[in-house]
Amino acid sequence: MTATTALRSVAPVSPALPVDSPTHEEKRAGRRRRVRNPLTPIVKYLRRAPRESLATLGRTALLAAAIGKCIVSGLLRLDLQWAELVDQMWRLLKVTALPALLMAVPIGAEISVQVGGIMNQVGANSLAGAASGLGVVGQGAPMATGLLMAGAAASAIASDLGARSIREEIEAMRVMGVDPVERLIVPRFLAMIFIAPLLCIVIIAAGVVAGLAISANINDVVPGSFWMSFGAFATPTDLMFSVFKALTFAAIVVLIASLRGLDAKGGPRGVANAVNASVVLSVFCIFVSNLLISQLQTMFFPAALA
């Protein structure tokens, strides 16, 4: 036996360190920690959503106040950006004019076809113009204008401002002392306000003409009786409320699209999310505001039946 073997044989062997095994209570606590409550995300969302909604409403109100302040100060100083305003009007008209005509014709034709069938059954063909007046002027034209602006104009505004935000152009403008609201948002806001009544009137004209063509050629309605019933039921008040709805929808679309564009973060994905959110929120707010304005019109300016 060598010396090394002898030393190994006589060397004391250290006892193994005791390992504390978890108790039954600790095991149960660990299992409770591992099991996730399925209601936790819902509870967190219900707690977070109202705060975020109120914060968004507050930022929207501040943005609206800033836009109004910039417009008033620009008119008083006579330094509104007219060139940028005309450019934005032309850009928005390019993306909304042709779709407005394409949307107006089916709206007028559908109202004439649907209502014309019922009127033929009851023998009231002379009221075809009233249906076009109440349907197209009262509801169809302003809603088509709002949805068109929400789909085409809101996406254009949100994508433009969102691309500037992710490239940090907005922050660079603030650093240089340039107000992005005055420079970027006010021209778009005024351009949308200016073209909204134009789009609404174009849709009304195209929709009524399409309804007249369907009524005269398919339902055998005399054009004179069509225009007589149209004038008896569609009053200038309906036209005023229709234009007012279009102006309200335009302001809502610009505010939502501008706010989402300025808040865009996270690269191209953030811009896409901003465009998606601006379109969805604009459509929802347009439907809600249309319901409220229509209710106010019915309460204070009821339809006069001839």
Order of alpha helices (4+ residues) and beta strands (2+ residues): alpha-alpha-alpha-alpha-alpha-alpha-alpha-alpha-alpha-alpha-alpha-alpha
